[in-house]
């Protein structure tokens, strides 16, 4: 069974490689000057004050953790790190990371196409259609040419694989050439997820996610349940707790569930250097010309995005439409999350909350306790 092969391969490879746990090593060189005679207690008091007066219509939790495991936590109202929140697009990072684990152990390749795993019933794309050239790499980077989502991805009783077929049918003949244009949307990960399910010889994403949880110990209190566990939206259908997501980011940073840091580097590297920017909520929503890796945004505060100024990648993130904002600063090794669930379309509010205290966050990370 392919599922047994994954468990065996991951166990043996992780035992041999031991991951790349950075938590026990020296902190990375800091690009941020350490404030003279800084005191984290003072910075944290200033963070408390700033977050207490943030204008917001919903409660939230705010968490930071540095490379040494020291942390800061702020909870507003009834929100805690154990409060369940609907993910919106924050699940994109998780879904891509899970699929890349199958790439890591050789059950998938970034050069694979949907038809390599899906039959004609699930993937009715003829060989003469440009979309027949779609690769997993393009699906994970949202450059596959799939521009139309299927309504059935929002229907709890729809069949997952039948909905993937509907997605294909809605995009056949759309004139898009895979790899040419970045279009942020849900269709890419639904198709990539179908490939992963077949590669692992499972019958559902829920079974694949259960396998991931048993291998890693991550997300014990989280699930892909929207619109249903049998037909989840991989690009936005999780319910998670901030505590679970925090543990995921730490494990991702420390390469705990991959065999080498090469996989993390691929996920967190700019995949759009040759692509045009089509639909980008970062550009339209907050005016930032961010690029994209595999399921994560590559943040850069220079518009337009400049290869020389914005690489190597410093911070990656996966904001959600309800205002949650998980991030990892790869340059300094610290990470965090704004956990909240506002109205649909309040992505900007969650990011603005973080951006409003960004200087304090950077001071906190640069200051030893």
N, C-alpha and C positions, 0 to 999 in steps of 0.2 A: 504493500500500500504506500502511496506517495506521502500520506500523512505520517506514517511511521518513519518514512525516510527523512522527512523534515525534522521530526523530533530527534532522531538519531544523529543527523548531520549537525543540527544546532548544538546538541549536547556535547558531541565530540569536538567540534570546532571551537566552541567557547571554552571548553576545558583546556584545549591545546593552546589557544591564543590568550586566554585570560582576559579578553576584552582589552579596552584601553582606558581603564579607570583613572581619570585625571584627578579624582578627589584626594588621592594619597600623594600626589607629586607636588612639585613646586608650582605656584601660581604662574599663569602666563605673564609675559612682560606686559606691563600696563601702558597704554597710550594716554592715560589720564593722569596728570600730575597729582600726587597725593597732597591734600591741603595741609598746611603747616599746623601742627599740634591739633589735628582734627580729633573730634570725639564723636563716636557713633551715637552715643546717647543724645547728644545735642542735635545731630542730623535727624535722628528718629523722632525727636520731639517736634522738630520743624515739619517732618513728614506728617506726623499726627495732626498738627495744626492745619496744614494745607489740605489734607484729605477730609478733615472734619467739616470744612466749609465749602467743599466742592458742590456746585449746583448740580443736583441730579434728581431724577424722578423715581429712582429705584435704589434699594440698598445694594451694597457691593462689598467684596473682600479684595484686599490688595496684599500681595505677597512678593518678597524678594529673597533670594538666596545667593550667597557668593560662592566662589570656587572652594572655599574651606568648609562649607556647610553651615556657616552662620546665617541667620535669617531674620527678617523683619516681617511682621504681620499686622494688618490693620483691618478691622471689621466695622462696617457702618450699618447701623440698624440691626436687623435680625439675620443678616448674612454671616455665614461662617465658611470655613474651608470644607465643611462637610455638607453644605447645602447643595442639593441637586439642581443643576442648571441645564437647560436645553442648549446644545452646542452651537447651532448654526454653523458657520464655516470653520470654527475652531477644530472640527473633526477632520478637516482636510489633511492637516499635519499628521494626525494619528493614522488615518487610512493609508496615506502614502508610505508612512514608516512601516506599517504592517506588510504592505505589498512588497516593499524593498527587502524585507527579511527573506521572502521567497526568492528574490533575485540573489541575495547574499549566499544562499545555500544551493543555488543552481537549478531550482525548480522553475524559475522564470528567467528570461533575459530581457534587457532593455530594448533589444532589437526584435523581440517577438511581436507578432501581429495578432489581432483578435481571432482571425480564422485559424491560427495555429492551435487554438484551444476550444473554440466555439464552433458548433455545427451550423449548417446553413439556416436552420430554423431559428437559432438564437442570434445569428449574425448574417442576415441576408444581403450582403454586399457583394456584388459581382466583381470579378477580377479587373474589368475594364473601368470601374469607377475609381477615381483618385483616392477615395477613402479606403480602398483595399491596401494601400501602402502605409496605413497608420501603424505606428509602433507603440510599445508600452512606454518608451521614453517620452513620446509626444503626448500620450494620455496623461502621464503624471505631471507634465509641465504645461498642460492645457493648451498645447499647440497642435492638437490632433486634427483640427478642422471640423470638429463637432460643435456646431453653434446653437442647435436647438435641443432643449430638454424635452423629455416626454412627460405629458401630464400624469401618466400612470406612476411615475416615481413619487407622486404625492398621495397615492391611493393605498391605504393599508392592506386591502385584500388583493391587490395586483400581484401577479407572479413576477419575481425578480427577473428571471431570464427572458420571459415574454416581454417585459418592459424594456430590456436591453435591445431586443429585436425591434420594438417600436421606435426606440431612439435611433437605431440605424436607419430605419425606413424614413424617419423625419429628416434625416440629413443626406440621404442618397441624392446625388445630383445637385448639391448645393454650390458647386463650383469652387469649394475650398481645397487648397493643396496642403496636405499634412506637413507641419513644420514651418509654415510661412507666417502664421499669425497667432498671437496669443489672445485667447478669448476665455475669460474667467467664467466658469459655469459648472454645472453638476454632471453633465453627460459623460465627461472624460473619466471620472472616477467610477461611475457605475459600470462602464465597460471594462476598465482595468480590474475592478473587483470581480467581475464575472470570470475574467481570465485567471485570477488568483484562486477562485473557488475551484475551478476545473484543474488547475495545476496541482492543487493539494488533494485532489480527489475527494472533495467535500461536496455537500449538496446545498449549502447556504453560507452566507457571510457570517451568520450567527455562530455556526460551527467553526468557521475559520477563526473568528474572534475568540471563541472559547479556547481554541488551540493556542493562540497567541498568549492569552492570559495564563494558561497553565504552564507555558514555557517561561514566562517572564515574571509572573506574580503581580503584574500591573493591572490597573483598572478593576479591582475587586468590587467596587460599588458603582460601576458605570456600565452602560450598554448602548448598543445601536438599536434604538426602538422607535424611531420616527421615520415614516409614518407607522411602521410596525417592525417587529423583529424579523419577520419573514421577507419584508420588502424595504429595507432601510436605505435612506439616502446616505451614501458614504461621504458625500461632500457637505453634509449638514444635518445628519440624523442621529447624533449621539445625545445621551443625557449623562453628564459627568459631574463629579464633585471636583472642586479645585484641588483638594488633597490628592486625588487620583491623577489629575493632570500634572500637578507639580512633580509627582514621582515619575511620571512619564518623561517630562523634560529632562530631569536629572539623569535618568537612565539613558536617554538619547544622547545627552552631552557626554556622558562617561562611556559610551559605546558598550553598554551592558548587554544589549540583545543583538549585537552584530559581531562578526568575527574580526572586523578591522575598522579603523576610522575612515577608510576609503568610502564606505557606504554613507556615513554621515556627511562627508565632504561632498559626495555627489548630490545628496538631497539638498544641501545648503548652498550649492553653487548656482550661479546664474545660468539658466538654461535658455535664455531669450536673446543671446547676443546677435543671432542672425534673424530673429523674428520681428515682424511688425507688431505694434501694440493695437489690439482691437478693443474689446471690452475690458476695462481695468477699473474696478471700484476704488483702487488706491488713487488713481489719477483723477477720476470724476468725483470721488467723495471727499478727499482731503488734499488734492492737488499735488500728490507725490508721485513721481514717475518711477515707482519701485519696479523691479524685475521679479522673476519668479524662479524658484527651484523646483523641487518635487513636493508639492503640497504646502509650500511655505513661501512667503514673500521675502525677497531680498531687499531690506530697507536701505535707502540711500536718500540723503537730503539735498541732492543736487539735481536740478531739472534743466535740461533732460538728463536722464541716466547716463553717466559717463563711466566707461569701462575702467579708465585709469583712476578715477576718483572714488569709485564705488566698489572696487575689488582690491584686495581680498575682502570677502563679505564680513561685515562687522556684526550686524544684528539681523536675525530672522524672526518672523512672527506669523501668526495665523489668526487674525482678528475675525470675529463673528458679527453677524448682522444684528445681534441683540446687545452688542457692546462689550463682549468679553474680549480680552486681549492677552493671549499667552505669547511670551517672547523668550529668546535666548540670545544674549550678547556673546558671540563666539570669540571676540577679541579679548574680553576680560574674563569670560567664564561664568558670569552671573546670569541669572534668569529670573523670571517672575510671571505673575499673572494678575490681570484685573478680571475678577469673576463677577458677572452680573447678568441679568436678563431683563433688558428693557424692551421697548416696542421694537418690532421688526423695522430695520432700517436705521437703528441708532448706533451703527458701527462707529460713526464719527465721535459720538459722545464717550465711548470707552477709550478710544485712542486719545482723545483730547484730555481725558482724565490723566492718563499716563504722561502725555506730553507736557502737561502743566506742572508736573513734578520731576521732569526728566533730569534737570540739573541736580536736584537733591538725590535722585537715584544714582547718578554718576558719582556724586560726592560720597555717598554711602558705600558704593562698591570699591572706591579707591581708598577708603579709610579703614585701617585695621581697628578691630574692636579693642 
